[in-house]
Amino acid sequence: MRDFLDWMAGTPLRVLTILVAASLIQSFGSRAIDRAMKKLASVDLVPGPRNIARQKERASTIGGVLSATLKSATWIIAIAMALGEFGFDLGPLIASAGIVGVALGLGAQTLVRDILSGIFMLIEDQYGVGDSISVLDVEGTVEKVGLRVTTVRDGQGTLWYLRNGEILKVGNQSQSG
C-alpha cells in the first residue's frame, strides 16, 4: 500500500496537476477573451455612425479565433508536459514537429492566404452578415462571415461558399459613404 501511495504522489499527481492547470488556463483565458470581445463589440472605435450588429459580429468572429488558438496552444503544451513526466523524450518529437510544420506550411499556403484575407476583411469591415454584395460572379446577401470562408445566398436561393483568399474585388451595396 505504501508503494502505491508513493507512486501516486509522483508522476500521476504531477500529470493531474498539469491537466488541472491546463483546464484552468483555458477556462480563465476563454472568459477573459469573451469579456474583452464584449467590450470591443460595444466600444466606439471609429468616430461617426456605426453599425452595432456588425461590430458585434466582428468581435464574435475574432473572439472565436482567439479562443481556439488559446485552447490549441494550452492543450499542446499540456500534453507535451505530461508526456515528459512519463519519461518520453520530447527532443525528437519537437524536431519532427518543426519539419512537419515546414511541410504543412508549404502545402497549406492557400489556407493561410484564406485566413489572412479573412482577418484583413474583418479588420477593414469590407462587408458583414446581412450586407448585399457582388463578389466574383455572385450577387446576394452575406449569411455568414468566417476567417476562411464567406457564405452568400443569391437571388435564386443558392448558398455560395467563397474562399476569402479568392475574393479580390467586392461590391457592397449596403454600405454608405
N, C-alpha and C positions, 0 to 999 in steps of 0.2 A: 504494500500500500504506500509506503514511504517513497519507493522508487517512482511510482505513478505520479504522486504529488510533485516530486522534484522535476519529473519530465514535463508535467502540465505547467509548472512555473517557468519553464524555459521557452522553447520555440513556440508552442501553441499559444501561450499567453502573449508573446510578442506579436505573433501574426494576428491574433484577435485585436490587439491594441492598434495595429496598423489599419485593419479593416474598419474599426470603430472610428478612428481618426479620419479616414477617407470619407466615411459616411457623414461625419460632422462637417468636414470641409465642404463637401458637396451641398449639404443642406444649408449651411450658413451662406456659402457663396451664391447659391441659387436665390436665396432670399434677398441678399444684397443686390444682386443683378436685377431682380424683379422690382425692388424698391427704387433703384436708380432709373430703370426704364419707365416707371410710373411718373417719376419726377420729370424725366426727359419728355414724356408724352404731354405733360401739362405746362411746361415752361415756355415762355415766349422767346425763342432764339432768334427769330427773324422779324424785324420790325415790319409793321403793316398788317394787312389782313392775312389770316391763316386758317387752314382747314384742320380743325382739331381731330376729326376722324382719321384723316390722312396721317397726321403726326403720330397718333396712337398706333396705327398700323405699322408705320416705320419703326417705332420704338419696340413694338412686339416682335417684329422680324429680327431686329438687331439683338434683342434680349434672348431670343431663341438660339441664335448663333453663339452668343457668349456663354449661355448655359450649357450647350452641347460641347463647346470647347473645354469649359471647366470640367465637365463630367468626364470627358475622354482623358484629359491630362491627369486628373486626380486618380482615376482607376488604373491607368497605365503605370503610373508611378507606384501606386499601392501594390499592384500585382508584382512588379519588379522587386519591390522591397520584401514582399512575402516570399518570393522565390529565393531571394538572397538569404532569408532566415532559414530556409530549408537546406542551405548549402549549395544551391545552384550557382554555377559560375556565370555571372552576368556579362563578363567581358566579351566573349564570342557572340553572345546574343545582341549586345549593343553594336558591335561591329557589323553583324549581319543586318541589323535594322538600318544602319547607315547605308549599306549597299542597296538594300531593298527600297529604301526611301528615295535614293537617286533614280533607280529604275522606275519606280512609280511616278516620280516627278516628271521624268521624260515621257512616260506613257500617258500621263493624265494632264497633259498641257491644256486640252480643250476644257476639261473640268475646272482647272484653275482659272482659265480665261472666263468661263461662265460665271464663276463665283466672284471674281474680281469685278467683272462688269456689273453683276447684281449689287455688289457693295456700292460702287460708284453711282449706279442708277438710284439706289435708295438715298444716298447722301445728297445727290443733286436734285432729288424729288422730281424726276422726269415724268413719272406717272404713278398712279396708285389705284387701289381697288375702287371700282365704280367709274373710273375715267373711260371716256370714249376715245379710242386711239386708232391710228393707222400705223401698222408696223409690218415690214416685209410686204407680203401680198394679202394681209389680213386686216380687216376693219371690224372693230367690235368693242365690247365692254370688258375691261380687265376684271377677272373674277378672283385671281389670287396672284400675289407677288411674292416670289421666293428669291433666295440668293442665286439659285442655279436656273430656275425655270419660271417664266411668267405664263399664266393661263388666260386666254382671251376667248370669249364667246362671240361668234359673228352673228349677223342678222338672221341667218338660216338656222341657228341653234347649234352649230358645230363648235365644240370646245377645242381650241388650238393650244398646244403646248410649245412655247417658243423659248429656246435656249437663250439666255441673256447674252452670251458671248457672240451669238449670230446677229443680234439686233444692232444694226449700225445707224439706223435712222428711224426716229419715232415722231409721228404727228399726234399731238394731244389736243383734241377738240374741247376738252373740259377745262383746261387751264386758261385763265385770262391774264393778260399783261405779261 
